[in-house]
Amino acid sequence: MTPPGNLQRPGPEAIDLGAVARLYSCSPRHAIRMADAGSIPRGFKVGSLRRWSRVAILEDIAQKQSDAGIGGRD
């Protein structure tokens, strides 16, 4: 059974390294380096896997874009 067309499924709250790398347009290894350096949220561990809060990553990207004057409306 599929949900009605006007209802959207919420995105995952925790995203993996591949999703973080795609959002920042970089390689997964570079995303790890940025997290270790504190340039992006560090994320958290689930067992041996690192995960990030989707909301925290999107807020970080929005903040970086506004600091750089990229995106948004004039």
N, C-alpha and C positions, 0 to 999 in steps of 0.2 A: 504494500500500500504506500503510495507516495503522498506527501503533504500537498495541500492545495497550493496553487500557483502564487498566491499572495503572501504566503508564509515562507520565510527564509530560515534556513538552519543557521544557528550561530556558528562562527568559526571556532576552531579549537583555542582554548585558553593558553595552552603551552605549545610552543612550536619548536621544531628541531633545528639542528645546525644548517641543514640544507635550505630551509625556509628563511632563516636569518640571513644567510649568504645571498639568497635571491633578493630579499628586501633591500639589502645594502649594495647590491650589484657588485659583489666581490666573490672570491673563492671561499670555500668553507674554511680552509686553513687561515686565510686572512681574517675572517670573522672571529676565529679563536684568538688570534693575535690581538685584535682590537679589544675583545672582551678581557683578555689578560692584562692589557695595558690600561683598561678603564675608559676607553673611548666610547664604548657602548655598554649597556647593562651586562653585568657578569653572568646572569642566568643562575640556574640552580641545577643540582644533580638529582637525578632519579636513578638510583642504582649507580651504574657506571656511565650513564648517558647524561649529557648536558642538555637542558631545555631552557627556553626563555619565555617570559610572559609576552604574549602577542601584543597586549595593550602597552606594555612598557617599551617594546621595540617601536611600535607605531608612534608613540609619543616622542621618543628620542629622535626618530626620523623627522617628525614635524618640527621639533625644536631646532634641529640642525638646519632645516630648510628655512625657517623663519629667521634664524641668526644670519644666514647667508643671503637672505632676501630672495629666495627661490620659491616659486609656487604662490598660491593664494591669490587674492584679488587685490588690485591697486586701490 
